[in-house]
Amino acid sequence: METNLLFEFTVNKPEKTVYITREFAAELPLVWDAFTKKELLDQWVAPKPWLAKTKYMNFEVGGRRFYAMVSPEGLERWSIQEYTSITPKTNFKMYNSFADAEENRELPGSAWEYNFSEQNGMTKVHITIVNESLTRFEKMIEMGFELGFKMSIDNLEQLLASLLNK
């Protein structure tokens, strides 16, 4: 497993935006699948010891993913992601909002954009997260988003390594 992989996490409070760049020692098709297929997402997207469970996912423009991060005690934190734009193996955009188990959204939400590129078998993912409100942005940061995201990305790196070694 590569240890010198680029990881940048920048918070811009005035813009209510988080910028993330992460490099993976895997080819683009595999990394793309890890971000766009529920059976792979559920294996890495929640920081341990939490687990992710997707109730349903339809990865197409206008489609949605409804999933929960589940604590070891069974506490569920639900979210809805609505896909607004998809350019296969290059880019996708989604609107994310917290929700309850009955899919009632907690607005405002955030707009996420993912950009993928590959060079020499290394894939770089650029993520931009724009929050609709400063209150939501601050809540996200206070809830430990940066640490949780880093932990999830470490899970993804381990998953990619295990898939490459099969």
mmCIF file of the C-alpha atoms, coordinates in Angstrom:
data_MODEL
# 
_entry.id   MODEL 
# 
loop_
_atom_site.group_PDB 
_atom_site.id 
_atom_site.type_symbol 
_atom_site.label_atom_id 
_atom_site.label_alt_id 
_atom_site.label_comp_id 
_atom_site.label_asym_id 
_atom_site.label_entity_id 
_atom_site.label_seq_id 
_atom_site.pdbx_PDB_ins_code 
_atom_site.Cartn_x 
_atom_site.Cartn_y 
_atom_site.Cartn_z 
_atom_site.occupancy 
_atom_site.B_iso_or_equiv 
_atom_site.pdbx_formal_charge 
_atom_site.auth_seq_id 
_atom_site.auth_comp_id 
_atom_site.auth_asym_id 
_atom_site.auth_atom_id 
_atom_site.pdbx_PDB_model_num 
ATOM 1   C CA . MET A 1 1   ? 0.000   0.000   0.000   1.00 0.00 ? 1   MET A CA 1 
ATOM 2   C CA . GLU A 1 2   ? 1.382   3.388   -1.052  1.00 0.00 ? 2   GLU A CA 1 
ATOM 3   C CA . THR A 1 3   ? 2.018   5.737   1.882   1.00 0.00 ? 3   THR A CA 1 
ATOM 4   C CA . ASN A 1 4   ? 3.003   8.982   0.113   1.00 0.00 ? 4   ASN A CA 1 
ATOM 5   C CA . LEU A 1 5   ? -0.363  9.611   -1.490  1.00 0.00 ? 5   LEU A CA 1 
ATOM 6   C CA . LEU A 1 6   ? -1.527  13.201  -1.788  1.00 0.00 ? 6   LEU A CA 1 
ATOM 7   C CA . PHE A 1 7   ? -4.226  14.233  0.661   1.00 0.00 ? 7   PHE A CA 1 
ATOM 8   C CA . GLU A 1 8   ? -5.322  17.855  0.961   1.00 0.00 ? 8   GLU A CA 1 
ATOM 9   C CA . PHE A 1 9   ? -8.274  19.026  3.052   1.00 0.00 ? 9   PHE A CA 1 
ATOM 10  C CA . THR A 1 10  ? -8.996  22.752  2.962   1.00 0.00 ? 10  THR A CA 1 
ATOM 11  C CA . VAL A 1 11  ? -11.822 24.532  4.782   1.00 0.00 ? 11  VAL A CA 1 
ATOM 12  C CA . ASN A 1 12  ? -12.922 27.937  3.486   1.00 0.00 ? 12  ASN A CA 1 
ATOM 13  C CA . LYS A 1 13  ? -15.402 29.306  6.020   1.00 0.00 ? 13  LYS A CA 1 
ATOM 14  C CA . PRO A 1 14  ? -16.326 32.530  4.128   1.00 0.00 ? 14  PRO A CA 1 
ATOM 15  C CA . GLU A 1 15  ? -17.282 30.407  1.098   1.00 0.00 ? 15  GLU A CA 1 
ATOM 16  C CA . LYS A 1 16  ? -18.891 27.670  3.296   1.00 0.00 ? 16  LYS A CA 1 
ATOM 17  C CA . THR A 1 17  ? -16.806 25.261  1.222   1.00 0.00 ? 17  THR A CA 1 
ATOM 18  C CA . VAL A 1 18  ? -14.535 22.277  1.791   1.00 0.00 ? 18  VAL A CA 1 
ATOM 19  C CA . TYR A 1 19  ? -11.958 21.334  -0.863  1.00 0.00 ? 19  TYR A CA 1 
ATOM 20  C CA . ILE A 1 20  ? -10.508 17.832  -0.805  1.00 0.00 ? 20  ILE A CA 1 
ATOM 21  C CA . THR A 1 21  ? -7.909  16.279  -3.090  1.00 0.00 ? 21  THR A CA 1 
ATOM 22  C CA . ARG A 1 22  ? -6.884  12.659  -2.638  1.00 0.00 ? 22  ARG A CA 1 
ATOM 23  C CA . GLU A 1 23  ? -4.662  10.408  -4.682  1.00 0.00 ? 23  GLU A CA 1 
ATOM 24  C CA . PHE A 1 24  ? -5.119  6.613   -4.856  1.00 0.00 ? 24  PHE A CA 1 
ATOM 25  C CA . ALA A 1 25  ? -2.713  3.893   -6.012  1.00 0.00 ? 25  ALA A CA 1 
ATOM 26  C CA . ALA A 1 26  ? -5.355  2.377   -8.277  1.00 0.00 ? 26  ALA A CA 1 
ATOM 27  C CA . GLU A 1 27  ? -6.595  2.881   -11.807 1.00 0.00 ? 27  GLU A CA 1 
ATOM 28  C CA . LEU A 1 28  ? -9.516  5.196   -12.432 1.00 0.00 ? 28  LEU A CA 1 
ATOM 29  C CA . PRO A 1 29  ? -12.210 2.597   -13.267 1.00 0.00 ? 29  PRO A CA 1 
ATOM 30  C CA . LEU A 1 30  ? -11.783 0.928   -9.864  1.00 0.00 ? 30  LEU A CA 1 
ATOM 31  C CA . VAL A 1 31  ? -11.754 4.234   -7.958  1.00 0.00 ? 31  VAL A CA 1 
ATOM 32  C CA . TRP A 1 32  ? -14.815 5.432   -9.915  1.00 0.00 ? 32  TRP A CA 1 
ATOM 33  C CA . ASP A 1 33  ? -16.660 2.225   -8.995  1.00 0.00 ? 33  ASP A CA 1 
ATOM 34  C CA . ALA A 1 34  ? -15.741 2.688   -5.329  1.00 0.00 ? 34  ALA A CA 1 
ATOM 35  C CA . PHE A 1 35  ? -17.486 6.083   -5.357  1.00 0.00 ? 35  PHE A CA 1 
ATOM 36  C CA . THR A 1 36  ? -20.498 5.066   -7.470  1.00 0.00 ? 36  THR A CA 1 
ATOM 37  C CA . LYS A 1 37  ? -21.519 1.487   -6.556  1.00 0.00 ? 37  LYS A CA 1 
ATOM 38  C CA . LYS A 1 38  ? -23.438 0.863   -3.346  1.00 0.00 ? 38  LYS A CA 1 
ATOM 39  C CA . GLU A 1 39  ? -21.829 -2.506  -2.617  1.00 0.00 ? 39  GLU A CA 1 
ATOM 40  C CA . LEU A 1 40  ? -18.416 -0.780  -2.553  1.00 0.00 ? 40  LEU A CA 1 
ATOM 41  C CA . LEU A 1 41  ? -19.574 2.462   -0.883  1.00 0.00 ? 41  LEU A CA 1 
ATOM 42  C CA . ASP A 1 42  ? -21.021 0.509   2.024   1.00 0.00 ? 42  ASP A CA 1 
ATOM 43  C CA . GLN A 1 43  ? -17.592 -1.051  2.649   1.00 0.00 ? 43  GLN A CA 1 
ATOM 44  C CA . TRP A 1 44  ? -15.716 2.210   3.182   1.00 0.00 ? 44  TRP A CA 1 
ATOM 45  C CA . VAL A 1 45  ? -17.779 5.378   3.496   1.00 0.00 ? 45  VAL A CA 1 
ATOM 46  C CA . ALA A 1 46  ? -18.393 5.277   7.254   1.00 0.00 ? 46  ALA A CA 1 
ATOM 47  C CA . PRO A 1 47  ? -15.530 5.908   9.696   1.00 0.00 ? 47  PRO A CA 1 
ATOM 48  C CA . LYS A 1 48  ? -14.900 2.827   11.863  1.00 0.00 ? 48  LYS A CA 1 
ATOM 49  C CA . PRO A 1 49  ? -16.428 1.587   14.091  1.00 0.00 ? 49  PRO A CA 1 
ATOM 50  C CA . TRP A 1 50  ? -19.510 2.960   12.276  1.00 0.00 ? 50  TRP A CA 1 
ATOM 51  C CA . LEU A 1 51  ? -20.931 1.088   9.281   1.00 0.00 ? 51  LEU A CA 1 
ATOM 52  C CA . ALA A 1 52  ? -22.736 2.343   6.188   1.00 0.00 ? 52  ALA A CA 1 
ATOM 53  C CA . LYS A 1 53  ? -25.932 0.757   4.948   1.00 0.00 ? 53  LYS A CA 1 
ATOM 54  C CA . THR A 1 54  ? -27.589 1.823   1.720   1.00 0.00 ? 54  THR A CA 1 
ATOM 55  C CA . LYS A 1 55  ? -31.345 1.355   1.602   1.00 0.00 ? 55  LYS A CA 1 
ATOM 56  C CA . TYR A 1 56  ? -31.397 2.113   -2.125  1.00 0.00 ? 56  TYR A CA 1 
ATOM 57  C CA . MET A 1 57  ? -29.201 3.722   -4.754  1.00 0.00 ? 57  MET A CA 1 
ATOM 58  C CA . ASN A 1 58  ? -29.905 4.679   -8.352  1.00 0.00 ? 58  ASN A CA 1 
ATOM 59  C CA . PHE A 1 59  ? -26.731 6.202   -9.819  1.00 0.00 ? 59  PHE A CA 1 
ATOM 60  C CA . GLU A 1 60  ? -28.145 8.235   -12.697 1.00 0.00 ? 60  GLU A CA 1 
ATOM 61  C CA . VAL A 1 61  ? -29.045 11.882  -13.180 1.00 0.00 ? 61  VAL A CA 1 
ATOM 62  C CA . GLY A 1 62  ? -32.118 12.462  -10.990 1.00 0.00 ? 62  GLY A CA 1 
ATOM 63  C CA . GLY A 1 63  ? -31.428 9.211   -9.115  1.00 0.00 ? 63  GLY A CA 1 
ATOM 64  C CA . ARG A 1 64  ? -30.787 9.019   -5.399  1.00 0.00 ? 64  ARG A CA 1 
ATOM 65  C CA . ARG A 1 65  ? -28.900 7.170   -2.729  1.00 0.00 ? 65  ARG A CA 1 
ATOM 66  C CA . PHE A 1 66  ? -30.597 6.863   0.647   1.00 0.00 ? 66  PHE A CA 1 
ATOM 67  C CA . TYR A 1 67  ? -28.240 5.528   3.279   1.00 0.00 ? 67  TYR A CA 1 
ATOM 68  C CA . ALA A 1 68  ? -27.363 5.591   6.938   1.00 0.00 ? 68  ALA A CA 1 
ATOM 69  C CA . MET A 1 69  ? -24.188 5.598   8.941   1.00 0.00 ? 69  MET A CA 1 
ATOM 70  C CA . VAL A 1 70  ? -24.835 3.217   11.822  1.00 0.00 ? 70  VAL A CA 1 
ATOM 71  C CA . SER A 1 71  ? -23.019 3.365   15.168  1.00 0.00 ? 71  SER A CA 1 
ATOM 72  C CA . PRO A 1 72  ? -21.991 0.213   17.048  1.00 0.00 ? 72  PRO A CA 1 
ATOM 73  C CA . GLU A 1 73  ? -24.970 0.915   19.373  1.00 0.00 ? 73  GLU A CA 1 
ATOM 74  C CA . GLY A 1 74  ? -27.381 1.011   16.416  1.00 0.00 ? 74  GLY A CA 1 
ATOM 75  C CA . LEU A 1 75  ? -27.804 4.802   16.138  1.00 0.00 ? 75  LEU A CA 1 
ATOM 76  C CA . GLU A 1 76  ? -28.618 5.672   12.515  1.00 0.00 ? 76  GLU A CA 1 
ATOM 77  C CA . ARG A 1 77  ? -27.634 8.963   10.803  1.00 0.00 ? 77  ARG A CA 1 
ATOM 78  C CA . TRP A 1 78  ? -29.507 9.075   7.481   1.00 0.00 ? 78  TRP A CA 1 
ATOM 79  C CA . SER A 1 79  ? -28.650 11.070  4.351   1.00 0.00 ? 79  SER A CA 1 
ATOM 80  C CA . ILE A 1 80  ? -30.119 11.517  0.895   1.00 0.00 ? 80  ILE A CA 1 
ATOM 81  C CA . GLN A 1 81  ? -27.853 12.123  -2.085  1.00 0.00 ? 81  GLN A CA 1 
ATOM 82  C CA . GLU A 1 82  ? -29.493 13.225  -5.322  1.00 0.00 ? 82  GLU A CA 1 
ATOM 83  C CA . TYR A 1 83  ? -27.350 12.920  -8.452  1.00 0.00 ? 83  TYR A CA 1 
ATOM 84  C CA . THR A 1 84  ? -27.573 16.086  -10.557 1.00 0.00 ? 84  THR A CA 1 
ATOM 85  C CA . SER A 1 85  ? -24.882 15.468  -13.193 1.00 0.00 ? 85  SER A CA 1 
ATOM 86  C CA . ILE A 1 86  ? -22.828 12.466  -14.294 1.00 0.00 ? 86  ILE A CA 1 
ATOM 87  C CA . THR A 1 87  ? -20.009 12.260  -16.832 1.00 0.00 ? 87  THR A CA 1 
ATOM 88  C CA . PRO A 1 88  ? -18.821 8.638   -16.538 1.00 0.00 ? 88  PRO A CA 1 
ATOM 89  C CA . LYS A 1 89  ? -15.282 8.107   -15.220 1.00 0.00 ? 89  LYS A CA 1 
ATOM 90  C CA . THR A 1 90  ? -14.734 11.894  -15.113 1.00 0.00 ? 90  THR A CA 1 
ATOM 91  C CA . ASN A 1 91  ? -17.179 13.798  -12.911 1.00 0.00 ? 91  ASN A CA 1 
ATOM 92  C CA . PHE A 1 92  ? -20.395 13.614  -10.966 1.00 0.00 ? 92  PHE A CA 1 
ATOM 93  C CA . LYS A 1 93  ? -22.348 16.086  -8.879  1.00 0.00 ? 93  LYS A CA 1 
ATOM 94  C CA . MET A 1 94  ? -24.888 15.506  -6.167  1.00 0.00 ? 94  MET A CA 1 
ATOM 95  C CA . TYR A 1 95  ? -26.984 17.358  -3.645  1.00 0.00 ? 95  TYR A CA 1 
ATOM 96  C CA . ASN A 1 96  ? -26.650 15.960  -0.118  1.00 0.00 ? 96  ASN A CA 1 
ATOM 97  C CA . SER A 1 97  ? -28.978 16.483  2.815   1.00 0.00 ? 97  SER A CA 1 
ATOM 98  C CA . PHE A 1 98  ? -29.347 14.871  6.199   1.00 0.00 ? 98  PHE A CA 1 
ATOM 99  C CA . ALA A 1 99  ? -32.654 13.083  6.709   1.00 0.00 ? 99  ALA A CA 1 
ATOM 100 C CA . ASP A 1 100 ? -34.604 10.893  9.080   1.00 0.00 ? 100 ASP A CA 1 
ATOM 101 C CA . ALA A 1 101 ? -35.379 7.209   8.498   1.00 0.00 ? 101 ALA A CA 1 
ATOM 102 C CA . GLU A 1 102 ? -38.582 8.148   6.624   1.00 0.00 ? 102 GLU A CA 1 
ATOM 103 C CA . GLU A 1 103 ? -36.627 10.262  4.103   1.00 0.00 ? 103 GLU A CA 1 
ATOM 104 C CA . ASN A 1 104 ? -37.732 13.620  5.495   1.00 0.00 ? 104 ASN A CA 1 
ATOM 105 C CA . ARG A 1 105 ? -34.892 15.956  4.558   1.00 0.00 ? 105 ARG A CA 1 
ATOM 106 C CA . GLU A 1 106 ? -33.132 18.323  6.961   1.00 0.00 ? 106 GLU A CA 1 
ATOM 107 C CA . LEU A 1 107 ? -32.539 21.388  4.844   1.00 0.00 ? 107 LEU A CA 1 
ATOM 108 C CA . PRO A 1 108 ? -30.411 23.246  3.952   1.00 0.00 ? 108 PRO A CA 1 
ATOM 109 C CA . GLY A 1 109 ? -28.013 20.794  2.355   1.00 0.00 ? 109 GLY A CA 1 
ATOM 110 C CA . SER A 1 110 ? -24.788 20.869  0.385   1.00 0.00 ? 110 SER A CA 1 
ATOM 111 C CA . ALA A 1 111 ? -23.688 20.502  -3.228  1.00 0.00 ? 111 ALA A CA 1 
ATOM 112 C CA . TRP A 1 112 ? -20.865 18.027  -3.874  1.00 0.00 ? 112 TRP A CA 1 
ATOM 113 C CA . GLU A 1 113 ? -18.742 17.827  -7.002  1.00 0.00 ? 113 GLU A CA 1 
ATOM 114 C CA . TYR A 1 114 ? -16.320 14.958  -7.672  1.00 0.00 ? 114 TYR A CA 1 
ATOM 115 C CA . ASN A 1 115 ? -13.665 15.133  -10.407 1.00 0.00 ? 115 ASN A CA 1 
ATOM 116 C CA . PHE A 1 116 ? -11.537 12.108  -11.321 1.00 0.00 ? 116 PHE A CA 1 
ATOM 117 C CA . SER A 1 117 ? -8.275  11.941  -13.287 1.00 0.00 ? 117 SER A CA 1 
ATOM 118 C CA . GLU A 1 118 ? -5.635  9.265   -13.777 1.00 0.00 ? 118 GLU A CA 1 
ATOM 119 C CA . GLN A 1 119 ? -1.950  9.414   -14.572 1.00 0.00 ? 119 GLN A CA 1 
ATOM 120 C CA . ASN A 1 120 ? 0.418   6.435   -14.629 1.00 0.00 ? 120 ASN A CA 1 
ATOM 121 C CA . GLY A 1 121 ? -2.015  4.173   -12.770 1.00 0.00 ? 121 GLY A CA 1 
ATOM 122 C CA . MET A 1 122 ? -2.611  6.731   -10.002 1.00 0.00 ? 122 MET A CA 1 
ATOM 123 C CA . THR A 1 123 ? -6.072  8.237   -9.671  1.00 0.00 ? 123 THR A CA 1 
ATOM 124 C CA . LYS A 1 124 ? -6.672  11.685  -8.240  1.00 0.00 ? 124 LYS A CA 1 
ATOM 125 C CA . VAL A 1 125 ? -10.081 12.679  -6.893  1.00 0.00 ? 125 VAL A CA 1 
ATOM 126 C CA . HIS A 1 126 ? -10.964 16.344  -6.327  1.00 0.00 ? 126 HIS A CA 1 
ATOM 127 C CA . ILE A 1 127 ? -14.051 16.958  -4.196  1.00 0.00 ? 127 ILE A CA 1 
ATOM 128 C CA . THR A 1 128 ? -15.706 20.332  -3.626  1.00 0.00 ? 128 THR A CA 1 
ATOM 129 C CA . ILE A 1 129 ? -18.473 20.589  -1.014  1.00 0.00 ? 129 ILE A CA 1 
ATOM 130 C CA . VAL A 1 130 ? -20.475 23.830  -0.936  1.00 0.00 ? 130 VAL A CA 1 
ATOM 131 C CA . ASN A 1 131 ? -22.873 24.224  1.989   1.00 0.00 ? 131 ASN A CA 1 
ATOM 132 C CA . GLU A 1 132 ? -26.029 26.263  1.563   1.00 0.00 ? 132 GLU A CA 1 
ATOM 133 C CA . SER A 1 133 ? -25.759 27.829  4.990   1.00 0.00 ? 133 SER A CA 1 
ATOM 134 C CA . LEU A 1 134 ? -23.006 28.843  7.360   1.00 0.00 ? 134 LEU A CA 1 
ATOM 135 C CA . THR A 1 135 ? -24.879 27.134  10.219  1.00 0.00 ? 135 THR A CA 1 
ATOM 136 C CA . ARG A 1 136 ? -24.873 23.796  8.381   1.00 0.00 ? 136 ARG A CA 1 
ATOM 137 C CA . PHE A 1 137 ? -21.226 24.268  7.414   1.00 0.00 ? 137 PHE A CA 1 
ATOM 138 C CA . GLU A 1 138 ? -20.217 24.952  11.025  1.00 0.00 ? 138 GLU A CA 1 
ATOM 139 C CA . LYS A 1 139 ? -22.281 21.986  12.290  1.00 0.00 ? 139 LYS A CA 1 
ATOM 140 C CA . MET A 1 140 ? -20.590 19.699  9.753   1.00 0.00 ? 140 MET A CA 1 
ATOM 141 C CA . ILE A 1 141 ? -17.123 20.847  10.846  1.00 0.00 ? 141 ILE A CA 1 
ATOM 142 C CA . GLU A 1 142 ? -18.008 20.658  14.575  1.00 0.00 ? 142 GLU A CA 1 
ATOM 143 C CA . MET A 1 143 ? -19.314 17.086  14.128  1.00 0.00 ? 143 MET A CA 1 
ATOM 144 C CA . GLY A 1 144 ? -15.782 16.079  13.157  1.00 0.00 ? 144 GLY A CA 1 
ATOM 145 C CA . PHE A 1 145 ? -16.257 15.893  9.395   1.00 0.00 ? 145 PHE A CA 1 
ATOM 146 C CA . GLU A 1 146 ? -12.547 16.265  8.632   1.00 0.00 ? 146 GLU A CA 1 
ATOM 147 C CA . LEU A 1 147 ? -11.437 13.407  10.912  1.00 0.00 ? 147 LEU A CA 1 
ATOM 148 C CA . GLY A 1 148 ? -14.364 11.213  9.864   1.00 0.00 ? 148 GLY A CA 1 
ATOM 149 C CA . PHE A 1 149 ? -13.671 11.842  6.186   1.00 0.00 ? 149 PHE A CA 1 
ATOM 150 C CA . LYS A 1 150 ? -9.978  11.005  6.624   1.00 0.00 ? 150 LYS A CA 1 
ATOM 151 C CA . MET A 1 151 ? -10.916 7.785   8.405   1.00 0.00 ? 151 MET A CA 1 
ATOM 152 C CA . SER A 1 152 ? -13.327 6.857   5.614   1.00 0.00 ? 152 SER A CA 1 
ATOM 153 C CA . ILE A 1 153 ? -10.693 7.553   2.957   1.00 0.00 ? 153 ILE A CA 1 
ATOM 154 C CA . ASP A 1 154 ? -8.282  5.283   4.844   1.00 0.00 ? 154 ASP A CA 1 
ATOM 155 C CA . ASN A 1 155 ? -11.002 2.596   4.677   1.00 0.00 ? 155 ASN A CA 1 
ATOM 156 C CA . LEU A 1 156 ? -11.222 3.185   0.919   1.00 0.00 ? 156 LEU A CA 1 
ATOM 157 C CA . GLU A 1 157 ? -7.459  2.875   0.503   1.00 0.00 ? 157 GLU A CA 1 
ATOM 158 C CA . GLN A 1 158 ? -7.558  -0.483  2.315   1.00 0.00 ? 158 GLN A CA 1 
ATOM 159 C CA . LEU A 1 159 ? -10.508 -1.653  0.206   1.00 0.00 ? 159 LEU A CA 1 
ATOM 160 C CA . LEU A 1 160 ? -8.747  -0.700  -3.040  1.00 0.00 ? 160 LEU A CA 1 
ATOM 161 C CA . ALA A 1 161 ? -5.593  -2.531  -1.925  1.00 0.00 ? 161 ALA A CA 1 
ATOM 162 C CA . SER A 1 162 ? -7.602  -5.664  -1.100  1.00 0.00 ? 162 SER A CA 1 
ATOM 163 C CA . LEU A 1 163 ? -9.400  -5.525  -4.478  1.00 0.00 ? 163 LEU A CA 1 
ATOM 164 C CA . LEU A 1 164 ? -6.108  -5.074  -6.327  1.00 0.00 ? 164 LEU A CA 1 
ATOM 165 C CA . ASN A 1 165 ? -4.572  -8.059  -4.518  1.00 0.00 ? 165 ASN A CA 1 
ATOM 166 C CA . LYS A 1 166 ? -7.363  -10.489 -5.478  1.00 0.00 ? 166 LYS A CA 1 
# 
